[in-house]
């Protein structure tokens, strides 16, 4: 496969889901900001000096998702690494209002509703690439597992804030399982496609 073909495949596999993720994250943040009362607008920007360390943690978690997926894909996959990294890091775009000095709901997109909507959105945005949704699920739980503090995890059904610190290890385990599954699903799709191509061309080959 030529470098140009690899680049085209990478763009096709990564750019549409990233755009869908960004639009959904920002849209849900705005909606939650508008539908909630000021009593739950208690989120503020974290101290500036803690942002680089937090960013490094999220980058590490995102790379971990992509690398784990590559293991079961049986080869380094830049698309999986890219999506794992981007999905984990950009989930924090829901802090954007606080970056402009506005009090807001804490982590509005760090909720199960966001994850459900993301899966639905990706299923319509990316056709016949279920590994993308699996990477998204893995990335979501990887991000939650690396976070501390309180969340409105059941928003918009409840904006009661709760600590998820006790569930960080189970969430990390869920992330690992989905990352490995994503790589395996992509691997099986690739090998099936190759087998079908061999059959169509009338070539008999033992693999």
C-alpha positions as CSV (number, residue, x, y, z in Angstrom):
1,X,0.0,0.0,0.0
2,X,1.4,3.4,-1.0
3,X,2.0,6.3,1.4
4,X,-0.7,8.2,-0.5
5,X,-3.3,5.4,0.0
6,X,-2.4,5.1,3.7
7,X,-2.9,8.8,4.1
8,X,-6.3,8.7,2.3
9,X,-7.4,5.8,4.5
10,X,-6.2,7.6,7.6
11,X,-8.2,10.7,6.7
12,X,-11.3,8.7,5.8
13,X,-11.2,6.8,9.1
14,X,-10.4,9.6,11.5
15,X,-11.7,13.0,10.3
16,X,-15.5,12.3,10.1
17,X,-15.7,10.7,13.6
18,X,-13.6,13.4,15.1
19,X,-15.8,16.1,13.6
20,X,-18.9,14.2,14.8
21,X,-17.4,14.0,18.3
22,X,-16.5,17.7,18.5
23,X,-20.0,18.8,17.3
24,X,-21.8,16.5,19.7
25,X,-19.5,17.4,22.7
26,X,-20.0,21.2,22.2
27,X,-23.7,20.9,21.4
28,X,-24.4,18.9,24.5
29,X,-22.4,21.3,26.6
30,X,-24.4,24.2,25.4
31,X,-27.7,22.3,25.8
32,X,-26.9,21.3,29.4
33,X,-25.8,24.8,30.2
34,X,-29.1,26.2,29.0
35,X,-31.5,23.7,30.5
36,X,-29.9,23.7,34.0
37,X,-30.5,26.2,36.8
38,X,-27.7,28.3,38.3
39,X,-27.7,26.0,41.4
40,X,-25.8,23.4,39.5
41,X,-23.5,25.8,37.6
42,X,-20.7,25.3,40.0
43,X,-18.0,24.1,37.6
44,X,-15.0,26.4,37.2
45,X,-11.6,26.1,35.4
46,X,-9.0,24.0,37.2
47,X,-5.9,25.9,38.4
48,X,-3.7,26.8,35.5
49,X,-0.6,25.1,36.9
50,X,-2.4,21.7,37.0
51,X,-3.5,21.7,33.4
52,X,-0.2,20.5,31.8
53,X,-0.1,17.5,34.2
54,X,-3.7,16.7,33.5
55,X,-3.1,17.0,29.8
56,X,-0.2,14.6,30.0
57,X,-2.3,12.0,31.8
58,X,-5.1,12.2,29.2
59,X,-2.6,11.9,26.4
60,X,-1.1,8.8,28.0
61,X,-4.6,7.3,28.4
62,X,-5.5,8.0,24.8
63,X,-2.3,6.5,23.5
64,X,-2.9,3.5,25.7
65,X,-6.3,3.0,24.1
66,X,-4.8,3.1,20.6
67,X,-1.8,0.9,21.5
68,X,-4.1,-1.8,23.1
69,X,-6.3,-1.8,20.0
70,X,-3.3,-2.2,17.8
71,X,-2.2,-5.3,19.7
72,X,-5.3,-7.2,18.7
73,X,-5.3,-5.6,15.3
74,X,-1.9,-7.3,14.9
75,X,-0.1,-4.2,13.8
76,X,0.4,-0.5,14.6
77,X,-2.8,1.3,13.5
78,X,-2.4,5.0,13.2
79,X,-6.2,5.5,12.9
80,X,-6.9,3.7,16.1
81,X,-4.1,5.6,17.9
82,X,-5.3,8.9,16.6
83,X,-8.9,8.3,17.5
84,X,-8.1,7.0,21.0
85,X,-5.9,10.0,21.6
86,X,-8.3,12.6,20.3
87,X,-11.5,11.1,21.9
88,X,-9.8,10.9,25.3
89,X,-8.4,14.4,25.2
90,X,-11.3,16.3,23.5
91,X,-13.9,15.0,25.9
92,X,-12.7,17.9,28.1
93,X,-14.1,20.4,25.6
94,X,-17.2,20.4,27.8
95,X,-15.1,22.6,30.2
96,X,-15.1,25.4,27.5
97,X,-17.6,27.8,29.2
98,X,-15.4,27.8,32.3
99,X,-12.4,28.7,30.2
100,X,-14.3,32.0,29.4
101,X,-15.0,32.6,33.1
102,X,-18.5,31.2,33.2
103,X,-19.7,28.9,36.0
104,X,-21.3,25.8,34.4
105,X,-22.4,22.3,35.1
106,X,-19.5,20.1,36.1
107,X,-18.3,18.0,33.2
108,X,-21.6,18.0,31.2
109,X,-20.4,15.6,28.6
110,X,-18.9,13.2,31.1
111,X,-22.2,11.4,31.3
112,X,-23.7,8.1,30.1
113,X,-26.2,10.1,28.0
114,X,-23.2,11.6,26.0
115,X,-21.8,8.2,25.5
116,X,-25.1,6.8,24.2
117,X,-25.6,9.7,21.8
118,X,-22.0,9.4,20.6
119,X,-22.4,5.8,19.7
120,X,-25.7,6.6,17.9
121,X,-24.0,9.5,16.1
122,X,-21.0,7.5,15.0
123,X,-23.2,4.6,13.8
124,X,-24.8,7.1,11.3
125,X,-21.6,9.0,10.5
126,X,-19.3,6.0,9.9
127,X,-20.8,3.1,8.0
128,X,-19.6,-0.5,8.5
129,X,-16.8,0.5,10.9
130,X,-18.0,-0.8,14.3
131,X,-14.4,-0.6,15.6
132,X,-14.8,3.2,15.7
133,X,-17.7,3.0,18.1
134,X,-15.7,0.5,20.2
135,X,-12.8,2.9,20.4
136,X,-15.1,5.7,21.4
137,X,-16.5,3.6,24.3
138,X,-13.0,2.6,25.4
139,X,-11.8,6.3,25.2
140,X,-14.8,7.5,27.2
141,X,-14.1,5.1,30.1
142,X,-10.4,5.7,29.9
143,X,-11.0,9.4,30.4
144,X,-13.4,8.8,33.3
145,X,-11.0,6.4,34.9
146,X,-8.2,9.0,34.8
147,X,-10.4,11.7,36.2
148,X,-11.0,12.6,39.9
149,X,-13.6,14.8,41.5
150,X,-17.4,14.7,41.0
151,X,-19.6,14.1,38.0
152,X,-23.2,14.5,36.9
153,X,-22.8,11.0,35.5
154,X,-26.6,10.5,35.0
155,X,-27.2,13.9,33.3
156,X,-29.6,15.1,32.0
157,X,-31.9,12.8,34.1
158,X,-30.1,14.0,37.3
159,X,-27.6,16.7,37.9
160,X,-26.8,15.4,41.3
161,X,-23.0,15.3,41.5
162,X,-21.3,12.1,42.6
163,X,-17.7,10.9,43.0
164,X,-16.7,8.0,40.8
165,X,-13.3,7.5,42.4
166,X,-14.3,4.1,43.7
167,X,-15.0,2.9,40.2
168,X,-11.8,4.0,38.5
169,X,-10.3,0.5,38.3
170,X,-13.5,-1.1,36.9
171,X,-13.8,1.8,34.3
172,X,-10.2,1.2,33.3
173,X,-10.9,-2.5,32.9
174,X,-13.9,-1.7,30.7
175,X,-11.7,0.6,28.6
176,X,-9.1,-2.1,28.1
177,X,-11.8,-4.7,27.1
178,X,-13.3,-2.4,24.5
179,X,-10.0,-1.3,23.1
180,X,-8.9,-4.9,22.6
181,X,-12.2,-5.7,21.1
182,X,-12.0,-2.8,18.7
183,X,-8.6,-4.0,17.4
184,X,-9.9,-7.6,17.0
185,X,-13.0,-6.4,15.1
186,X,-10.9,-4.4,12.7
187,X,-8.5,-7.3,12.2
188,X,-11.3,-9.7,11.4
189,X,-12.8,-7.3,9.0
190,X,-9.5,-6.9,7.2
191,X,-8.7,-10.6,7.0
192,X,-12.3,-11.3,5.8
193,X,-11.9,-8.7,3.1
194,X,-8.6,-10.2,2.0
195,X,-10.1,-13.7,1.9
196,X,-13.1,-12.5,-0.2
197,X,-10.8,-10.8,-2.6
198,X,-8.8,-14.0,-3.0
199,X,-12.0,-16.0,-3.7
200,X,-13.2,-13.4,-6.2
201,X,-10.0,-13.5,-8.1
202,X,-10.1,-17.3,-8.2
203,X,-6.8,-17.8,-6.4
204,X,-6.5,-20.6,-4.0
205,X,-4.1,-19.9,-1.2
206,X,-3.5,-21.5,2.2
207,X,-3.2,-19.0,5.1
